Amino acid sequence: MAQSILSICNYETKIAPGAYFHLKTDWFESDQEIKTIIIDQDHVFSKLLSLYPKDFVMYLEQDQHGSLYRTNYPLFRREDNDYFEVDWNKKTR
């Protein structure tokens, strides 16, 4: 049986309202390789699904309370860096 794309997004990263989120994307050459699907969007909230190269999946829910990023690989931020990276050594649980 095929698995739902959202069911593989087991890792969550929460970002406070107004906070900065940047994902280091050095594993592909161009942002044109990312496929983004707008699931729902209005002036208060957004729901987006982004499919990246190397089978990386990110689902974003954003509203007035902040942003919730769900991914199929965990994200981490090294000390003194202002961007997140994908932990390629861990896969969906």
N, C-alpha and C positions, 0 to 999 in steps of 0.2 A: 504494500500500500504506500502511495506517495505521501511524503511528510509535508505538512503546511510550512511555507517559508517562514512564517512568524513563529512557529513552534520551535525552530532551531535557534532563535535569538534568546538565549538563556542568560546573557550577561547584561547588566544594567549600569549605566553611568548617568548620574543626575547632575544637572547644572542649574545653579540658582538663577532667578530672573536677572537679566542684564549682564550675567557673567559671560566670559569669552570661551568659546569652544573651537579648537582647531585640531584636525586629525592629520598627522604626518602621513603623506601618501607618496612615499618614494618607491613603491613597488610597481608602479605603472607610469607611463609617459605623459598621458594627457587626461584632463578631466572629462574629455569627450568619451572616454571609455566607461564612465559611470552612467548607469541607467537609473533614473529617478522617476518614481511613480507617485503622483500626488493623490493620496487616498481621500483626504478631506481637508478643506482649508476655508477659513473665513477670517474676519478681522480679530478674532480672539484666539483661535487655536489652529494648529497644523498637524497633519499626520502624513508623513512621507516615508516611502520605502526606497532605499538606494542599494543597487546591486553593483558591486565593485569587481574588478579583476581578482583572480585567485580565490574566487568563491566567498568573498567577504560580503556579509549582508548587514545593513544598518537600518533600523526602523526608528523613526523620530516621532515623538509626541511632544508638542510644544504648546503651552498655554500661559496664562498670566502667572502661574505658580512656578514656572521654569520649564526646563527641557529634560526629557527622559530619552536617552539613547539606548536602544536594545540591539545587541550584536551577537553574532555567532562565534566570535572570538573575544576574549577580554581586552579591554583597553586599560592602559596605564599611563601615568605621567611621571617622568623622572624629575627628581629634585632639580630646581633651577631651570626647568623647561616650561614653556607656556603652551605646549601642545601635547596631545595624546598620541600614543602609538599602539599598534595592534600587537598583542602577544601571540605570535604565530606558533609558539610551542604548546599552547593549550587550545583545544578545539571544544566545540559544543559538548556540554556534559551529557 
